[in-house]
Amino acid sequence: MVKEISVGNVKIGGDRPLVLIAGPCVIENEVATMRCAERLMTICNGVSIPLIFKASYDKANRTSVNSFRGPGMKEGLKILKKVKEALGVPVLSDIHSIEQVEPAAEVLDVLQIPAFLCRQTDLVVAAARSGKVVNIKKGQFLAPWDMENVAGKAVSTGNDNIILTERGVSFGYNNLVSDMRSFPILRKIGYPVVFDATHSVQLPGGLGGSSGGQREFVEYLGRAAVATGIDGIFMEVHEDPEKALCDGPNSVKLEDLPALLKKLKAIDAIVK
């Protein structure tokens, strides 16, 4: 049985309907972030899907040193706090070091461990010790069953409010593949499982100085993953992906989101 977890006013796991974790890849500025969050709330209310808003205050794993990383932790958390208080929506962002855990936990409802850092024992343990929900992204280099040991590091602190997120696995150079067998395997570990539908169509480093992506496949992979009975879907969205400062090629255009969510919700209802 998969554990049910409360994230602010959102419940995920157990037999609960699908939850959406969505937002821009990175906080570009306060105005754009608030506008995106407001549109997401309107969309999710319209299709009755619970929302957890995500946006990174610092993308510390960009392809190039010249890539835009975000406003930094202090300013980024200030913006996420405003989103949370103004809209009443739970918020999620990445942490990259132990030093970030305490200030991030003062604002965030979910501390996210980036895929590249999921094997960093001290970081996972520190995040769990905060008492916050911890979303651990499965590394592109791990098999799904390897995540049981990663989850065990968090649980060793006494905090079992964990979410496990699949985001594809490395498949040759600059390519990822999503194995649908991963989802039932991950759910057997006992915690809510989320599919990162947009990072899974990313082409890491595929453009040389930045990552490429194939957003045209987000819907197909998302529909397949929801059909396995997962608990949440993770998507990076943007009002104009072609102008996004990070992960534009794999981000979903906001205006395309309502139709996609209706399809995913219908599949989820059949499965559950």
N, C-alpha and C positions, 0 to 999 in steps of 0.2 A: 504494500500500500504506500502510495506516495504521500509524503507529509504535506499538509496544508499550511501555508505561511501567510502571515499578514504583513503587508507593506503599506503602511499608512492606512488608508481606507480601502485598499485593494487586497483581495485575497487571491492567492495563486496556489495551484496544486490540488491534491485530493481529487474530487470529482468536479471541481469548479470549471466553468466555461473559460474559453481562451482569453488571455490577457495580452495587451499590446504594450511593448516597451519601445518607444519611438522618440525621435527628435533628430536634430542635425548632428552630423559627426562631431563638429567642434563648435564651441561658442564663438561666433564671428563678431557679434556686438550685442549689447543689451536689447536694442530695439528689434532686431531681427529674431533674437531668441524668444522674446516675449510674443512677438507676432506668430511665430511658428507654434509655440505652446498653446496660444489661444485658438489657433486654427485646428490643432490636433484635438483639443478638448471639444470643440464644436463637432468635429468629425466623429469622434468616439462616442459622444453623447447621442449623435444621430443614429448610430448603428448599435448602441448599447454594448460597447466593449470597454472594459476597464483600462485605464491608461496609467502607465508609469513613464514620466518624461525623462529622457536621457539626453545629455550633451556633455562633451568633454571640455574641461577647463584647460587641459594641457594634453596634446597628443605627443607623447614622448617617444613614440616609435615610428615617426614619419620616415619615408624613404630617404629624403635628402635633408641635409642640415639647413637648407634654404627654404624648406616647406613651412607653411603657416602652422603654428602649434596651438594657438588660442591665447586668451588673455592672461593665463597663469592662474594659480590656485586662489589667491586672495580675491581678485576681481571676479573670477569665474564663480566662486562659491557665493559671492554677493549677488550675482545675477540669478543663480539657481535658487537662492533663498527667496528672492523676489518672485520668481515663478511659483515656487511652492506656496508662499503666503497669499499671493494674489489670486491664484487659481485653485488652491486646495488640492493640488495633485502631488503624489509622491515623486521624488527626484532621485536620479541615479547618475553617477559619474565614475570615471576611472581613478584609481590611486596607483602610484608608481613606486612609492617608497614608504617605509615605516613612519617617517616623519610626517607624512601627509595624512595618516590615519586619524589622529585626534582632531585636527581642525575640520577635516572632511566630514567626520562623524557628527559634528555639531550641526551640520546642515542637511547632509544627505540621508535619505531613507535606505538607500542601497549603496554599499561600497562595491565597486566592480574591480575584479582582478583581471587585467588584460591577459589575453591568450599567451603572449610571449612570456609572461611572468607567473603562470599558474604553478610552476614547479618551485617557486621561491618560497621555501618553507616559512621563513621569518615574516614575510609579507602577508601570507595567507593567515598565519596564526595571529598576527597583530590586528588584522582586519576583523577576524572573528572575535577577538577579545574586546573589541569596541562594543559588542552587543548588538550591532546593526545587522540587517540582512546582508549577506555576502553573495554576490553573483560571480561565480568563477567561470570564466570562459575557457573552454577546452583548447589546449594548445594545438596548433596545426600539425604538431609532431607527435601527438599522442593517440593511442587507441582509446575507444570509449571506456573500456574496462579499467584503464589506468586512472580514470578520474575517481575511482573509489578510494585510492590512497590519498589523492588530493583533498577530497571531501573529509577524509579521516583526520587530516591535519587541522582543519577548521573545527571539527567536532571535538577534538581533544581539549578544546578550551571550554567545553560545556555549551557552546552556541551551535545549535543545529538548524538555525534559520539560514539555509543554503539554497541557492539556485544554481543549476548547472546549465551552461549554454554551449551548444554545438555551433561551430562557425566554419566547418569544412576542414579538410586535412590536406596537407601538401601532396600534390600529384604532378611530379615533374617540375620543371622550371616555370615560375610565374603563373602557376595554376593551382586551383583548389578543387576538390570534389566533395560532395556531400553524400555520405553513405546512410541510407535510410535505416539500416540495421542499428545504427548508433543510438537511435531514440529509445527503443525498448530496452536496450542494454543500459543506457544511462538511467532510465526511470527505475530499473531494478535496484539501483543504489539507494533509492528511497526518497529522493528530493525532487522538487519541481524541475522540469526540463524545458528549456527555451531553445528555439531555433533562430539563429541570427541569419536571416534570409538575405540580407544585403552584403554583409562581409563574406558570405559564402560564394557570391558571384564576383568577388574582387579578384583582380589579377595582380598579386603582390609584385610591386616593382615593374609592372608590365609596360609602363610608359617610359622607362629609363630613369627619369628623375622623380617619378611618382607612380602610384599604383593605378592600374586601369580597372575596368569593370564591365560587366555585362548585365545591366539592369533589366534587360528584356527577359531574363530567366528567373527573376525574383518571384514572380507569380507562380511559375511552375514548381519550383523547389518549395515555396511556401505551402502550396496546396498539398504537395506530397507529404511534407513534414507534419502538417496539421492532421492529415489522414492517419498518422500513426498514433495519435492520441496525446500529443505534447500539451504542455500547460501554458505556454506563451510563445509569442512570435516577436522577434526583435527586428526593427527596421530603422535604418537611417533615412530620414526624409528631408526634403529641401524644397522651397518654393520655386527655385530655379537651379536644378542640379548642374547645369552647364556653367554656372557662375559660382558654384560652391567652392570654398577655400580648402576643402578636404573631402575626399571620397565622393566627389560628384559623379563619376562614372558608374558607381554602384548604388547611388541613392535613388529612392523613389520620389517622384514628383508629387507634391502634396495634393494637387488636384486629381491625381490618379488613385489616391489612397482609398476613398470611400467605396468605390466599386470593388477593389481588391479585398477590403475587409469584409464586405458582404459575402463574398465567395468563401473566404476562410471561415467566417462564422457559420455558414451553412454546413460546411464540411465538418467542423467541430461539433455541431449539434447532432449530426448523424452518428459520428464516432462515439460520442459520450452519452 
